[in-house]
Amino acid sequence: MSENEFNLIVEMFMKQCRILGKEKIYIVSHDGTITSYRQFITGEKLSRVDFPKETGWFKLTINI
């Protein structure tokens, strides 16, 4: 899947998250997808070096 396709899907997903109106949402995913979410949300350019380690996790705070 291209980065543009992924970004469109993430944008739709984020809109659905906003509709839920929850204070917290947990996303459980594969390390590569987690890194792509982080890149989309933060706007930083990330690579494989930025993948979470075994059983790693990230906390991101965003305004939705």
N, C-alpha and C positions, 0 to 999 in steps of 0.2 A: 504494500500500500504506500502510495506517495505521501510525503509530508503534508501536502495540501489537502489530500483526502482525509488524512488523520485529523488535521486541524478542523475541518468541517464537522467531522463526527464529534470531536471533543466540544466544539462550540454548541452543538445541539444537546450534548450530554449536560454541559454546564447550564444551559437554559432550563433543562428539566430539573436540575438540582436547585436552581433558584425558585422554581415553581413549588418545590416541596416546602420551602420556607424553614428548613431545619438549621439549627445553629452549627451542627457538625455533621459532616458526611465522611465516611471512611471508604476509601477505594482500595481494594485488594487486587493486585494484578502481577503480571510477569515483570521482571526487572527492566527489560527493554521498554515496555509500555509505561512503566512508572517513570522512567527517565524522559520519555516523550511527553508525558503529562507535565512533569516538572518544567521541561523546556517551554511548553506552550504557556503554562501559567506564569512563570517567572520572566519569560522573554530572553533567558540566557541561552547561549549555544552550548549544548552538552555533547559529550562523546561517551564511548564505552568506559572510559576511566571514571566517569561519573555514575556508573551503574551502582545500585546498592550492593553491599556485600551479602553473603549468605544470610538469609533471614533478616535483611536490613529493612529499614523503614525511614520515611521522611515525613516531617510535619510541615505543611504549608498553610499559611493563613492568607485567605483572600476575601475580599469584600464582594459578596454576591448580592 
